Amino acid sequence: MPLSYNIFMLIDRLLSKITRSILERLNVNRGPLNLNSRRGAFHKCWGHVFTNHLHGDYVEFGVYRGDSLIESIEAFLEFKKWLLEEAVSPEQWRAKQAQSSPLNDKIMFHGLDTFQGIPANDEHNFTFSEGDFYAAKSVVENRLKKHFTNGITTHLYEGSFESTGVSLKKTLFNRKISIANIDCDLESSAMCALNIIEEFLQIGSIIMFDDYNAFSANNNKGERAAFSKFREKSRFVYEPYFPYQYVGQAFLTVEAKPD
C-alpha cells in the first residue's frame, strides 16, 4: 500500500476525530447527517436504526482493509452513547424509552472477505480485476484492536462467501440484521451475499450497495444486476433510501410479500 495512501487515511481519521470532539463540546449531536460521504451514510443508517429501536447486527461483504467496518462501528458508538445519555435523562419519558430499548442488547459486527482480493470473474471491467483490493485478514484484525478496546464484538470470516456464509448463518441463529453492507462489486458475489442474508432481514433492515452504480449504472452488471434478480424472488419489498458517495445506493426493507 503506497505510503501516501496511509498518510492520507491517517490525516482524514485525525480530522474526523477533532471535528467530532468539537461538536460534542458544543453539544451538537446531529453528526454528519447531510454529508454524502460514506461516514454520512453510516450516520444516517444508524440514525434510522436507533430512531426505530431496530435491533439487529451489522454484516459487511467485502471488507478490504476495514475502513467501512471501522466507520460503521464508530457511527454505532456515537448513537449508543446518545442512548445511554437518554437513559439518565431528567425527562422520565425519555429515560423510560431508552431503558426499554432493545438496542441495549448486544449488537455484533460481521465482516466477510476472501482477503485475497477480487476473485476471477467475467464481468470484463478493468477496475475489478482478479487480485485487486487485496488486504490480509491480519491487517483488519490489527486495525480493529487498535481502534476499539471497549467490548465491541466483531467476527471476521475468511474465504469464499459460499463457505463463510455457512459460518455466518450459525452465528446469526435467532438474530436479525439491521444493516447489510454489500461492497463486493461483482454480480455473482453480490447475489451470493444477498441470498445469505435474506432469512435474517426484517422490516426496516437497510441494504447498502457501495458500488451500485458502478459499471456505468448498467442494469445488467455488478450489484445492480444482482439486486434486480434478487428482488424478483425475495419475500420482501424494497424501496430506495438514499444515494451516497459517487456510486453507492441504500435501500430499505419496507414490506413482506404476501404468501
N, C-alpha and C positions, 0 to 999 in steps of 0.2 A: 504494500500500500504506500503510495507516494507520501513523503514527509509533509508536503504542502496540504494534503487532504487531512492528515491528522491534526495539523496546526489549526486549520480552518474549523474542524469539528470541536476542538478544544476551546477556541475563541467563541464559537457560537453557543456552546453549552455554558460557558462562563458568563456571557452577556445575558443569557436567559435566566440564570440564577440571580444575577444582580437585579434584573428587571422584576422578577417575582418578589425579591426581598423588598424592593422599594414599594411595590404595590401592596404588599402585606402591611408595611408600616403605615401606609396611607389608608389602610383599611379598604382597599379596592379589591373585591373578591370575585369579580366577574371574569377575570382571566382573559385569555386571547380568543374570546368568543367570535369576533369578527375577522380573525386572521384566516387567510386562505391557505396557510401552511399546514403541514402535517400535524404540528402541535395544536394549531387551531382546530383541526378536525378531531383530534382526540379529546380536546376540551369540550367540544360540542357533543361528542358521543357519550362521554362520561357524564356530562351535564344532563343528557337525556336519561341515562340510567339512574342517576341519583334523584332527579326530579320525580321520576316514576317509581322509585324504590324497587327497581327491577333487579332481582338477584340473579347472577349468572357469571360464569367465568369468561375470561378473555382468551381467545385462541387465534394464533397467527401462523399462517402458512407462508413460508419464505422469510426467514429471519435475517439472513446475511450476517452483518456484524452486530445486529441487535439494536440499531438506532431506534427503530419504530417501537420495538418492545419496551425499551427503556422510557421512551417518551410517553407511551401509554400508561406505564406504571406511575410515572411522575404525575400525570394528569389525574389518575385514580387517587393518588395520595393527597392531592390538593382537595378533592371533594370529600375524601374520608376525613380529613382534618375539619372541613366545614361541618360534616355530620356530627363529629364529636363535640364541636363547639355548640351546635344546636341542641345537643342532648343536655347541656347545662344552662340553657337559655333561661332568663328570668320569666320569659313568657311561657306559661305552662303548656299551652297547646303546641308550641314549637318543640319543647323538650319531650313531650309525650310522643309526638310523631317520630322524632329522631330515635328515641329509645325503643320504639316499636318497629323500626325499620328492619327488613330482612337483610339489609346491607351491613348490619352489624356482624353477620355471619361471614366466615372466611370466603374471600374471592381468590381464585387461583389463576395464574397466568401460564399459558401453554405456548410453546414455540416449536414448530416442526420445520425441519430443513434437512436436505441431504448433507449439507455442509461440505459439498463437493462442487458447488457452482451449479449453473443451469444444466439440466440433463440434455442428452442428444435429442433433437426434435426435428420436425419437418415443417416448422412454421415459416421458414425462409425469411427471417429478419435478422440482419447482422447485429442488431442491438441485443439480441437474446441468443447468443451463440453458446455452444457447449463449453462449460467451464467458466463462463462469465459469472461475476458475483460470488466468487469463491471466498469463503472465510471458515476457518476451523471452528469447531464447536467450543474449544477451549478459549478462543477469543471472546465469545459471547459470555461464557461462564465467568471469566475474569472480570469483564465489564459489569456484569450483574452483581458480583460480590463487592466490587468497588463502590457501586452506586447505592446499593440497598443492603443495609445491615439491620433492618427493622422488622424482620419477620415476614417479609413478602414471600409467598410460596410460588416458585417458578418451576416448571417442568420443561426440559428441552428433550426433543425426540429426534434422534439422528437416523436418517435412512430415507428410503422412498416413502411417499405418502401411503402407498398401498400397505406397507409393513408397519409404519409407525402409527397409522390410523387405528390399527387394532389396539395398540397400547393406549392411545388417547381415549378411545371409547371405554376401555376398562377404567381409566382414571376418572372419566366423566360420568360413570354409572350413577344414576339417580340425581344427576346435576343438570343444569341448563347452561346455555351460552347467552351472554348478554351482548357481547361484541365479537364478531369474527372478522379478522383482517386477512383478506386474500391478496397476497403480494407475491404470487408465483408466476405471473406473466403469461404462461403458456396455456392454451385451451385445455390440453389433456391434464395438466397439473391442477388447474383451477376447477375443472369438472370433478376430479378425484376429491379435492378438498371440500367442495360443496356437498358431494354425496356422503362424505364422512360426518359432516356437522348437522345435516338436516334433522335427524332424530332428536337433537339437543336444542333446536331452536324453539322459540316461544314468541307469542305476540309481543312486539316491542323490541325483539332482537335486531341488532344492526349488523349488516354485512358491508364491510368496506372493501373496495377494489382499488388497489393503489395504482394499477395500470389499466383501468377500464377503457380508456380512450387511446391506448397505445395502438400500434398498427394503423395509425391514422383514423382511428374510430371505425375500423372495418367490422361490420356486424358478423363477419364470418371468420374472425381471427381472435385469438387470445381470450382474455377474460370476458369480453363481450359475448363471444360465441358460446362460451361455456355457460354463462348465466342465462342466456336466451334459451338454450336447450334445457337447462335445469328447471327454469320457471315453468315450462310446459308440463312437467311431470311432478313438480313439487306439490306437497299437500298444503302449502301456504301461498298467500298472495303478497307480493312485494311492491312497494312504491319508492320512487326516487326520494332521497332525503336531501342531500346536498353534494355539489361537486367540491373538490379540493385540489390544491396544488395545480399541476398542469394537465394531468390526465386521470386523476382519481375521481371516484364516484361512490357515495354511500347510499345504501338502500335500507328501508325499514320493513320489517315483517309486520303486516297490518291485519291479516285475516287468515283464518283456516278455511280451506276449500271444503265445501260440503261433501260428505261421503257419497 
